[in-house]
Amino acid sequence: MKIIGLKAENTKRITAIEIKPGENGNVVTLRGKNGVGKSSVIDSIFWALTGKMPDGLVKDGEDRASITLNLGEYIIKKTIPKSGPATLTIKAATGGEIKSPQKFLDNLVGSLSFDPLAFMTMPPREQRKMLIELSGLNTEQIDAEKKTALDLVNEKKFKAKHAAEAMEKWRQEDGPDISQDVPDQNILEKQLQQEKDKKQKIILAKIKLDGAHTELKKAMERLARLFGDVKDAESEVKMLSGVYEGIQKEFQGGDTSPIESNIKTIEAQIVLAKAWKTGTELHKKCTEAFQESEAAQNAVKEIDDKRKQMIADAKMPIDGLSVSEDSVLFNSRPLAVLSGAESLTVGLAMAMSLNPEIKVIRMKDAALLDSENLAIIKKLVKGKDFQIWIEQVSDDKEIKVIIEEEN
């Protein structure tokens, strides 16, 4: 529905005005000097369609004001007395009268008060909220998933950083090259014990050898004293000599230096094996931490891709609109950095989407727009079969109405 006819009497600065854009009037421009009532005319549309009316709406010296809007399907008439409540009636083209007229209008009227620039001046979070409601896009769950995923990324990054620092510290402290093979620590410790057992066996054999030598000496002394009992002494000497030779053979000369050298070598290898094991464990933890960090970042990317697809699937007022976590973007750029033409394009798209039933937009600050931007506005409203009411300052002493019809 568009405005086919507007009639206003005694509103603000207006005594009486009637404008008939007709079925095809897409652009209605009101020109005149400041103070002649251009804003009063455009505001009359807003006052007629909403329950909001300013103080002092009735022109000074008059008892009442009235506004009549012909929308084709419905004729809306609002009468505003100097004091007391306003009256509103809506008659359908078929002749019936609408019950609960203001409630009926509230269901028709958009959220932007018909102003295409209103959306662009909202705080970013309010813009985002409005676009989400309009497009039916609900990103709360996926945004919560992303927050959880980002928290995990930060946790894994911290863990990976800590693991890398531990690994670097170990390397700086002359840690071995873990890329080279090092004997197993358990095998080395077993070899070390074997060498220690050999050493202990030699020490014990030496003790036995020293004891046998002492006993042999005593036997020989007895032999000298008891020469008479030669046969017994010779037998004992023979027996002890055999024991001595056996122990001496077991003793192998009593030199433990080769074994001690082996022990030192094995002990050094054990130290190396322990360091190698520590380095291997640190490397493993570092690798796992970075893998977990990468997996967490991939999860965030998957969520971002899913979110992008949700936005792509949503029905946006205009191609290129999307939402970030806290704002609205147009062609991946924040609305605050858009050019004037881009801002108008987005603002108009939102205004038209938020006014799907009554296809009327008002623009009170058109004096701030150049001819190029006005051309963009006119092209867009005509393309969507909308109607726009524009206020422009000129040298005309009275309101001059220019109606542009769809070509």
Phi, psi and omega in degrees: 000138175235168180278116177274325180210143176230130175229125180230137179229131174059035176259118180054249184269354186271130171276307176196137177210143176225127181234132181236088179293336182076183183294327188255008181280100183271329182234120178244114182250128178253119182243150178162170178292162175297134176095358181275350175113013180301314181296324180298323179293310182294321179294333180301325177299313180297315181296325182289325187269342183241169177273007183263126178220138180281161172293146178074026180293323181286133182299142179304134178089357180248156181274331185205161174237157178216147179226131178235126178244128175256110180260013181085292179283332182222148172244120184253130177230125178238129178246128184240108178284164179301323176222148182100172183285153177280157176245141182229129175230144177228122178247132177283157179298336180282349177111342181281156179255138183280128173278152184050062187298320182293321176298321178299315180292322180301328179284342180265327189281139179285176187272350187258013181055030175070011184256115183291341179271349183297318181298321184289341180263000177288154171299148184308318182292326177289322175301314181299314181300316182295318181294321179297316179295320182292318184274350183075014181276126178239106182255010185301312183295314183288330175292322177294321177297320181293320179299316178298317180295321179293323175299320179293321177301314180298320179296314182290324177296318178296317179297317180294320179297316179297318180294320180294321178295320178296320180295317181294320178298318179297319180294319180294338178269032176061040174293148182290163177287108185284355177282343179267149180286137177234137180306151180297137183298322180296320179294317180298318180294326176293317178297321179298318180294322178298317179294321178294324177295319178299315180298317181295322180296320179294318179299316179295321179296323179296318178299316179297318181298317178297321179294318180294323179297320179296316180294322178297319179297318179296321181295320180293326177293320178295323179300319180293324181282327184248054183300336183292326181266057187298318186298314180295319182295320180296321180297317181294318179298320180297318182294314181292327178297321178296318178298317181298315180296323180294316179294321179297322178295319179294325182291329179057039176089347174077015181267111181260003185298321177299320181293317179298324176296318177299319181299315180298319179298314181294319179299319177297321179293326179294317177301316178297318180296320178296316179296318179298318179297317178298314180297319179297318179294319178296318179297319179296314180297320180297314180298314180296320181297317179291325176295318178295320178297317179295320179296320179295320178293324176295324178296320178296319179297320179297320179294318178298319179296319179296320180294317178299321180292322177300316180293320179297325181280341182287152180271097181271153179299333182207144178299138179104343178282139175205174180235141171262194180293336186220009182201179177256141179240148173234118186054043176070014179241143177300148182298331183296338183256007181288155174288169179301318181294318180294319179298317178298318180299314180293313181300316178295319179300317179293315181300317180291324179290328181274356177234060187288336183269303177265104188274064183231133177232142177242147178223111185266344184249036183294343179296339180277353185258143177274177184296326180296315180292323176297323178295322178298315181300311182298320180297318182293315183292325178291323180295330180260006182056043175260171177236133179236136178252119187244136176254126179228143177274133177216184179272001181294131182282339176238163181293127176251124184256126178241122181248122178253123181267159179296133180283000000 
